[in-house]
Amino acid sequence: IKQQVGVIGLAVMGKNLALNIADHGYSVSVYNRSAQKTDELLKEAQGKNLIGTYSLEEFVESLETPRKIIMMVKAGDAVDATIKNLLPLISKGDILMDGGNSYYKDTIRRSRELEEKGYHFLGTGISGGEEGARRGPAIMPGGEEEAYRMLEPVLTDISAKVDNEPCCTYIGKNGAGHFVKMVHNGIEYADMQLICEAYLIMKKVIGLTPPEFHEVFKEWNKGELNSYLIDITADIFTKQDPNTGQYLVDLILDVAGQKGTGKWTGQISLDLGVPTPTITTAVYERYLSSMKEERVNASKVLKGPENLDKKSKDFTEAVRRALYASKICSYAQGFGLMREASEQFGWDLKLGDIAKIFRGGCIIRAQFLNHIMSAYDKNHKLVNLLLEDYFKDIVGQYQMEWREVVKQAISAGIPTPAFSSALAYYDSYRSKELPMNLLQAQRDYFGAHTYQRIDMDGIYHTKW
Ligand code: NDP
């Protein structure tokens, strides 16, 4: 008797997904390039219907057909190498799912190559990190719908649930699942950057201490900002270093790491011509953070404002409002990017369903996604989230405090590029008039690029 599901790649994600699948009553075979990880998992999986295999031949042989194989190997060449090694062993009609953070263009290529040969390929985004993989992640499957339907019971069973509904839904053809996962990560970058800017403002302007930050974020988590990231942020401020007794957050080097999905989101938004300034700025700020030595040197020579205008604790409410308004703009950008990609790649993305599955399991899970879900439920053609009543009203209500917070940060010399870029996005988007009349004149002046007029039809060029 053969196993129902196979998992290849047993690092953090693959190992925990395999355990999760087994816990839901499926029989599982696992394989990892190096045997040690397989051995470790088998020790942990005692008593579960999970068997280890030590060659791809043995792995493929152990699975019932059509085979359902989930790859959780490192994104990039490892996926191609694994597919190449599997191809001589598997049969037409088998389903290969890549559950890693693959680049969506690679997924489009792999789908085409595998589907031409008669195999099914699902490029699937999975979010939730280690804990999500083990207890229930958000799952974004892309590929042929028919192939998804065959794996659907497994994926919906292992996914997170919100209101008893799985955080897993068919996203669209070929690269759609990985594209949506990438945008999820881009939004995650912006969410994190915005929270960090709120922290910096409150640290510098109010002078909050870690225990006070814990209280503030705990309070925020009870309201509109209720989300996983705010929750863990509150928690972070409680951790003390056992050796020094200091708060751990104050001992961590301010240099941010990254694995590339935020960068891709920025690159693609440029390719597709969709403004995502808040998301992209969050990526830039990680780059800037990594220039630590340069920053330390510059801090000695470049001048900032002399006096800091201190604020009382009441100012935290203005910061909270600025954070929420900025967050709305960042999601408007991310969903705008998905909307355009859907058009250009013919994916027919259901943005309301995407907001719905983001509500559980993944890193950006938040109460606030309910509003995005209902915005698209009401009007699936909504061109920008900012135009929907709930968002329009709340941003309108909070905008003066938002401006006040950005003003405070600017006059104190505190870098808050995500807050500022979100506000600039809001102000540009709501501007009937932008200064591009002058820009068009400049283009026509030096390059004869022509311009249109507001008072007459036609294309014009002037000898300036
Ligand atoms: P890693 O990305 O660190 O990848 C390690 C795994 O890939 C190991 O099993 C390794 O095998 C295997 N591998 C690497 N190169 C090859 C190769 N050439 N051929 C065969 N196997 C290879 O593991 P993670 O579990 O962190 O992530 C898996 C995927 O999920 C990645 O795409 C990642 O981006 C994505 N992801 C990760 C999240 C996380 O929180 N970690 C969250 C969401 C998605 P070996 O043991 O032999 O080296």
Boltz pocket constraint, residues with backbone or C-beta under 6 A from the ligand:
constraints:
  - pocket:
      binder: B
      contacts: [[A, 8], [A, 9], [A, 10], [A, 11], [A, 12], [A, 13], [A, 14], [A, 32], [A, 33], [A, 34], [A, 37], [A, 72], [A, 73], [A, 74], [A, 75], [A, 77], [A, 78], [A, 79], [A, 81], [A, 82], [A, 99], [A, 100], [A, 101], [A, 102], [A, 126], [A, 127], [A, 128], [A, 129], [A, 130]]
      max_distance: 6.0
